[in-house]
Amino acid sequence: MLNLQNNVLKEIFFTKSMEELIHHHHIYIDKYGGGELVELEPEEIVEFLQNIIDILKTFKNYQVAVIHNINDYFENMKEYNFTIKERQGVFFYIMKQSEYESEMQLSLNDPMLVNAFEDYFNDIWSRISPISKDKNDTIAWLQSYIEVLKNEMNCD
C-alpha cells in the first residue's frame, strides 16, 4: 500500500464483468503468467468489494473508472487485460472466452513498447467521462453490489 502514497494506480471496471462476478461468482484473477478464472463465495466477493471501497476512500492515488455501456471504442477491451508495472514492463493477456479459444500471454519490457502501452492506456482513460471516474459514484456503485450479495446471503 505504500506505493499508492507515491504512485497513481488506475483501473477500469466493466459493469458486465461486475455482473458476472455478482450473479455467477466468477472473477479473473491476475496471476504471474496470466489470468485465472476463479469461483468465489458471496462472502468473499463482499470482502473483495469492501476492500476496493476502503482503498478508494484511503488513497487519493487509487482511481477507478466504471464503463457501463460498451461502445465501439471499448468493445475489444473486454477480451484482454494488461498491467503496466512501474513503467518497467507490461503484462498482457487475452482471456479464454470459450473452450475453442486459446489464451495468450505476453510479458514485455522494451521501453518503447511499455511507453506505447502507457500512451494507449492514457488515451483510453481520457475518453472516459468524468462521472464514470468519480470516486463517490464508484463507491456507491460498489456498495449497491454489496447490498445485492448481502440480500442473497440472507435468503440462503
PAZAPA-4460 file (N, C-alpha, C; in steps of 0.05 Angstrom, whole numbers, plus 32768, in hexadecimal, padded with zeros to 4 digits):
% residues 156
    n_x    n_y    n_z   ca_x   ca_y   ca_z    c_x    c_y    c_z   seq   type   mol
   8010   7FE8   8000   8000   8000   8000   8011   8019   8000     1      M     A
   802A   8017   8008   803B   802F   8008   803E   803A   7FEC     2      L     A
   803E   8029   7FD7   8040   8032   7FBC   8029   8045   7FB5     3      N     A
   8012   8041   7FC0   7FFB   8052   7FBA   7FFE   806E   7FC6     4      L     A
   800F   8071   7FD9   8014   808C   7FE4   8025   809D   7FD0     5      Q     A
   8035   808F   7FC0   8047   809E   7FAF   8042   809A   7F91     6      N     A
   8032   8085   7F8A   802D   807F   7F6E   800F   807D   7F69     7      N     A
   8008   8084   7F50   7FEB   8083   7F49   7FE5   8067   7F3D     8      V     A
   7FCF   805B   7F46   7FC5   8042   7F3B   7FAA   8047   7F30     9      L     A
   7FA7   8042   7F16   7F8D   8046   7F09   7F83   802B   7EFF    10      K     A
   7F69   8025   7F04   7F5D   800D   7EFA   7F43   8013   7EEC    11      E     A
   7F3C   8002   7ED9   7F23   8005   7ECB   7F12   7FEC   7ED1    12      I     A
   7EFA   7FF1   7EDB   7EE7   7FDB   7EE1   7ED0   7FDD   7ECD    13      F     A
   7EC8   7FC5   7EC3   7EB1   7FC4   7EB1   7E99   7FB9   7EC1    14      F     A
   7E82   7FC6   7EBD   7E69   7FBD   7ECB   7E64   7FA0   7EC4    15      T     A
   7E68   7F98   7EAB   7E63   7F7D   7EA3   7E74   7F69   7EB3    16      K     A
   7E8D   7F70   7EB8   7E9F   7F5E   7EC8   7E96   7F5D   7EE5    17      S     A
   7E8D   7F74   7EF0   7E83   7F75   7F0B   7E6A   7F64   7F0E    18      M     A
   7E58   7F65   7EFA   7E40   7F55   7EFC   7E46   7F38   7EFA    19      E     A
   7E5A   7F31   7EEB   7E63   7F15   7EEA   7E6D   7F0C   7F05    20      E     A
   7E7C   7F1D   7F13   7E85   7F17   7F2D   7E6E   7F15   7F41    21      L     A
   7E5B   7F27   7F40   7E45   7F27   7F53   7E32   7F10   7F4F    22      I     A
   7E2A   7F0C   7F36   7E16   7EF8   7F30   7E20   7EDB   7F2C    23      H     A
   7E39   7ED9   7F23   7E44   7EBE   7F1E   7E5C   7EB7   7F30    24      H     A
   7E65   7ECB   7F3F   7E7B   7EC8   7F53   7E95   7EC0   7F45    25      H     A
   7E9A   7ECA   7F2D   7EB3   7EC5   7F1E   7EC2   7EDF   7F1B    26      H     A
   7EDC   7EDD   7F1E   7EEE   7EF4   7F1A   7F08   7EEA   7F0F    27      I     A
   7F14   7EFA   7EFD   7F2F   7EF4   7EF4   7F43   7F01   7F07    28      Y     A
   7F55   7EF1   7F11   7F6A   7EFB   7F23   7F84   7EFD   7F14    29      I     A
   7F91   7F14   7F17   7FAC   7F16   7F0B   7FBF   7F05   7F1A    30      D     A
   7FCD   7EF4   7F0B   7FE2   7EE4   7F17   7FFA   7EE6   7F06    31      K     A
   8011   7EE0   7F12   8029   7EE0   7F02   8026   7ECC   7EEB    32      Y     A
   8029   7ED6   7ED3   8025   7EC4   7EBC   8009   7EC5   7EB0    33      G     A
   7FF8   7ED7   7EBA   7FDE   7EDA   7EAD   7FC7   7EDC   7EC1    34      G     A
   7FAF   7ED9   7EB7   7F98   7EDA   7EC8   7F8C   7EBE   7ECC    35      G     A
   7F7D   7EBC   7EE2   7F70   7EA3   7EE8   7F54   7EA9   7EF1    36      E     A
   7F41   7E9A   7EE6   7F25   7E9C   7EEE   7F21   7E8E   7F09    37      L     A
   7F17   7E9D   7F1C   7F14   7E92   7F37   7EF6   7E96   7F40    38      V     A
   7EEC   7E82   7F4E   7ED1   7E84   7F59   7ED3   7E8C   7F76    39      E     A
   7EC4   7EA0   7F7E   7EC4   7EAA   7F99   7EA9   7EA6   7FA7    40      L     A
   7EAA   7EA4   7FC1   7E92   7EA4   7FD1   7E88   7EC0   7FD4    41      E     A
   7E6E   7EC4   7FD8   7E63   7EE0   7FDB   7E72   7EEF   7FF1    42      P     A
   7E79   7EE3   8007   7E87   7EF0   801D   7EA2   7EFB   8014    43      E     A
   7EAF   7EEB   8003   7EC9   7EF3   7FF9   7EC7   7F0B   7FE5    44      E     A
   7EB1   7F0B   7FD6   7EAD   7F21   7FC3   7EA7   7F3B   7FD3    45      I     A
   7E97   7F39   7FE8   7E91   7F50   7FF9   7EAB   7F5B   8004    46      V     A
   7EBC   7F4A   800E   7ED6   7F53   801A   7EE7   7F60   8004    47      E     A
   7EE8   7F54   7FEC   7EF7   7F5F   7FD6   7EED   7F7B   7FCF    48      F     A
   7ED3   7F7E   7FCC   7EC8   7F98   7FC5   7ECC   7FAD   7FDB    49      L     A
   7EC9   7FA4   7FF4   7ECE   7FB6   800B   7EEB   7FC0   800C    50      Q     A
   7EFD   7FAE   8005   7F19   7FB6   8004   7F1E   7FCB   7FEE    51      N     A
   7F11   7FC8   7FD7   7F14   7FDC   7FC2   7F09   7FF7   7FCD    52      I     A
   7EF2   7FF7   7FDA   7EE6   800F   7FE5   7EF9   801C   7FF9    53      I     A
   7F05   800C   800B   7F17   8016   801F   7F30   8023   8013    54      D     A
   7F3A   8016   7FFE   7F52   8021   7FF0   7F4B   803B   7FE2    55      I     A
   7F33   803C   7FD5   7F2A   8055   7FC9   7F28   806C   7FDD    56      L     A
   7F1D   8066   7FF4   7F1A   807A   8009   7F35   8083   8015    57      K     A
   7F48   8071   8017   7F61   8076   8025   7F76   8084   8013    58      T     A
   7F77   807C   7FFA   7F8D   8086   7FE9   7F82   8096   7FD1    59      F     A
   7F8B   80AF   7FD1   7F82   80C1   7FBA   7F8F   80B7   7FA0    60      K     A
   7FA5   80A9   7FA1   7FB3   80A0   7F89   7FA6   8087   7F7D    61      N     A
   7F93   807B   7F8A   7F85   8064   7F7F   7F6C   806E   7F71    62      Y     A
   7F6B   8069   7F56   7F55   8074   7F46   7F48   805C   7F37    63      Q     A
   7F2E   805D   7F36   7F1F   8048   7F28   7F0B   8056   7F15    64      V     A
   7F0A   804C   7EFD   7EF6   8054   7EEA   7EE3   803D   7EE5    65      A     A
   7EC9   8043   7EE3   7EB5   802F   7EDF   7EA9   8033   7EC3    66      V     A
   7EAA   801E   7EB3   7E9F   801F   7E98   7E84   8010   7E99    67      I     A
   7E6E   801F   7E96   7E54   8013   7E97   7E4B   800A   7E7C    68      H     A
   7E50   801A   7E68   7E47   8013   7E4C   7E60   8010   7E3B    69      N     A
   7E63   7FF9   7E30   7E7A   7FF3   7E1F   7E74   7FFD   7E02    70      I     A
   7E81   8013   7DFB   7E7D   801D   7DDF   7E93   8011   7DCE    71      N     A
   7E94   8019   7DB5   7EA8   800E   7DA2   7EC4   8010   7DAC    72      D     A
   7ECB   8027   7DB9   7EE6   802B   7DC2   7EEE   8017   7DD8    73      Y     A
   7EDC   8010   7DE9   7EE2   7FFE   7DFF   7EDB   7FE0   7DFA    74      F     A
   7ED0   7FDA   7DE3   7EC6   7FBF   7DDC   7EDC   7FAA   7DDF    75      E     A
   7EF3   7FAF   7DD4   7F09   7F9B   7DD5   7F16   7F98   7DF0    76      N     A
   7F13   7FAD   7E01   7F20   7FAC   7E1B   7F16   7F97   7E2D    77      M     A
   7EFE   7F8D   7E29   7EF3   7F79   7E3B   7F00   7F5E   7E37    78      K     A
   7F10   7F5B   7E22   7F1C   7F41   7E1C   7F39   7F3F   7E25    79      E     A
   7F45   7F55   7E2D   7F60   7F54   7E35   7F65   7F65   7E4E    80      Y     A
   7F7C   7F61   7E5A   7F83   7F6F   7E72   7FA1   7F75   7E71    81      N     A
   7FA9   7F8C   7E7A   7FC6   7F91   7E7D   7FCC   7FA1   7E95    82      F     A
   7FE3   7F9D   7EA0   7FED   7FAC   7EB7   8007   7FB8   7EB0    83      T     A
   800A   7FD1   7EB5   8024   7FDF   7EB2   8031   7FE1   7ECD    84      I     A
   8047   7FD5   7ED0   8054   7FD3   7EEA   806B   7FE7   7EEC    85      K     A
   8066   7FFD   7EFA   807A   8012   7F01   808A   801A   7EE9    86      E     A
   807D   801D   7ED2   808A   8026   7EB9   80A1   8014   7EB1    87      R     A
   80A3   7FFD   7EBC   80B9   7FEA   7EB6   80B1   7FD3   7EA5    88      Q     A
   8097   7FCC   7EA6   808E   7FB5   7E97   8070   7FB4   7E93    89      G     A
   8067   7FA4   7E81   804B   7FA1   7E7B   8045   7F83   7E7C    90      V     A
   8030   7F7C   7E8B   8026   7F61   7E8B   800B   7F62   7E7C    91      F     A
   800A   7F54   7E66   7FF3   7F55   7E54   7FE8   7F39   7E50    92      F     A
   7FCE   7F36   7E53   7FC2   7F1C   7E4C   7FA6   7F1F   7E41    93      Y     A
   7FA0   7F0C   7E2F   7F85   7F09   7E24   7F79   7EF1   7E32    94      I     A
   7F62   7EF6   7E3E   7F55   7EE1   7E4E   7F46   7ECE   7E3B    95      M     A
   7F46   7EB5   7E43   7F37   7EA1   7E34   7F19   7EA5   7E39    96      K     A
   7F0A   7EAA   7E24   7EEE   7EAF   7E26   7EDD   7E95   7E23    97      Q     A
   7EE9   7E81   7E16   7EDB   7E68   7E13   7EEF   7E51   7E11    98      S     A
   7EE6   7E39   7E11   7EF8   7E22   7E0F   7F06   7E20   7DF4    99      E     A
   7EFC   7E2F   7DE0   7F07   7E2E   7DC5   7F1C   7E43   7DC0   100      Y     A
   7F20   7E55   7DD3   7F33   7E6A   7DD1   7F4B   7E64   7DE2   101      E     A
   7F62   7E6F   7DDB   7F79   7E6C   7DEB   7F7F   7E86   7DFA   102      S     A
   7F8E   7E83   7E10   7F96   7E9A   7E20   7FB1   7EA3   7E16   103      E     A
   7FB6   7EBD   7E15   7FD0   7EC7   7E0D   7FDB   7ED8   7E23   104      M     A
   7FF4   7ED5   7E29   8001   7EE4   7E3E   801C   7EEF   7E34   105      Q     A
   8021   7F08   7E3A   803A   7F15   7E32   8045   7F25   7E49   106      L     A
   805F   7F25   7E4B   806C   7F37   7E5E   8080   7F47   7E4E   107      S     A
   807E   7F61   7E4F   808E   7F73   7E3F   809E   7F86   7E51   108      L     A
   80B7   7F8A   7E4B   80C7   7F9D   7E5A   80D7   7FB1   7E49   109      N     A
   80D2   7FB1   7E2F   80DF   7FC4   7E1E   80D3   7FE0   7E24   110      D     A
   80E5   7FF3   7E2A   80DB   800E   7E32   80C8   801B   7E1D   111      P     A
   80CC   8016   7E04   80BB   8022   7DEF   809F   8015   7DF1   112      M     A
   809E   7FFB   7DF5   8084   7FED   7DF6   8075   7FF5   7E10   113      L     A
   8084   7FF6   7E26   8078   7FFE   7E40   806C   801A   7E3D   114      V     A
   807B   802C   7E31   8072   8047   7E2D   8059   8048   7E1B   115      N     A
   8059   8038   7E06   8042   8037   7DF4   8029   802D   7E03   116      A     A
   802B   8019   7E14   8015   800F   7E24   800B   8025   7E37   117      F     A
   801E   8033   7E43   8016   8048   7E56   8007   805F   7E47   118      E     A
   8011   8066   7E2F   8003   807A   7E1F   7FE7   8071   7E18   119      D     A
   7FE5   8057   7E10   7FCB   804B   7E09   7FB8   804C   7E21   120      Y     A
   7FC1   8044   7E38   7FB0   8045   7E50   7FA7   8061   7E56   121      F     A
   7FBA   8074   7E55   7FB3   8090   7E5B   7F9F   809B   7E47   122      N     A
   7FA0   8092   7E2E   7F8C   809A   7E1A   7F71   808F   7E21   123      D     A
   7F70   8075   7E29   7F57   8069   7E31   7F4C   8078   7E49   124      I     A
   7F5D   807D   7E5D   7F54   808B   7E75   7F48   80A6   7E6F   125      W     A
   7F55   80B4   7E5C   7F4B   80CF   7E55   7F30   80CF   7E47   126      S     A
   7F28   80B8   7E3C   7F0E   80B6   7E2E   7EF8   80AE   7E41   127      R     A
   7EFE   80A8   7E59   7EEA   80A0   7E6D   7EDF   80BA   7E7A   128      I     A
   7EC5   80BC   7E7B   7EB9   80D4   7E86   7EC1   80D8   7EA4   129      S     A
   7EC2   80F0   7EAC   7ECA   80F6   7EC8   7EB7   80E9   7EDC   130      P     A
   7E9D   80E8   7ED6   7E8A   80DB   7EE9   7E90   80BE   7EED   131      I     A
   7E9B   80B1   7ED9   7EA2   8094   7EDB   7EBB   8090   7EEB   132      S     A
   7ECA   80A6   7EF1   7EE2   80A4   7F01   7EDE   80B1   7F1C   133      K     A
   7EC6   80B9   7F23   7EC0   80C6   7F3C   7EC1   80B2   7F53   134      D     A
   7ED2   80B7   7F67   7ED5   80A4   7F7D   7EBB   809F   7F8C   135      K     A
   7EAC   80B3   7F92   7E93   80B0   7FA1   7E7F   809F   7F91   136      N     A
   7E7D   80A3   7F77   7E6B   8093   7F67   7E75   8076   7F66   137      D     A
   7E8F   8072   7F63   7E9A   8057   7F62   7E95   8049   7F7C   138      T     A
   7E99   8056   7F93   7E94   804A   7FAD   7E77   8043   7FB0   139      I     A
   7E65   8054   7FA8   7E48   804E   7FA9   7E41   8037   7F98   140      A     A
   7E4D   8035   7F80   7E49   801F   7F6E   7E52   8005   7F7A   141      W     A
   7E6A   8005   7F85   7E74   7FEC   7F92   7E63   7FE5   7FAA   142      L     A
   7E5B   7FF9   7FBA   7E4A   7FF4   7FD1   7E2F   7FE7   7FC9   143      Q     A
   7E25   7FEF   7FB3   7E0B   7FE3   7FAA   7E0E   7FC6   7FA4   144      S     A
   7E25   7FBE   7F99   7E2A   7FA1   7F95   7E2E   7F92   7FAF   145      Y     A
   7E3A   7F9F   7FC2   7E3D   7F93   7FDD   7E22   7F8D   7FE8   146      I     A
   7E0F   7FA0   7FE6   7DF4   7F9D   7FF0   7DE6   7F85   7FE2   147      E     A
   7DE9   7F83   7FC8   7DDE   7F6C   7FB9   7DE8   7F52   7FC4   148      V     A
   7E02   7F50   7FC9   7E0E   7F38   7FD3   7E05   7F32   7FF0   149      L     A
   7E03   7F46   8000   7DFA   7F42   801C   7DDD   7F38   801C   150      K     A
   7DCD   7F43   800A   7DB1   7F39   8008   7DB1   7F1C   7FFF   151      N     A
   7DC2   7F15   7FED   7DC4   7EFA   7FE3   7DCD   7EE7   7FFA   152      E     A
   7DE0   7EF0   800A   7DEA   7EDF   8020   7DD4   7EDC   8035   153      M     A
   7DC4   7EF0   803A   7DAE   7EEE   804E   7D98   7EDC   8045   154      N     A
   7D95   7ED9   802B   7D7F   7EC8   8020   7D87   7EAB   8020   155      C     A
   7DA0   7EA5   8022   7DA9   7E88   8022   7DA4   7E7A   803C   156      D     A
***
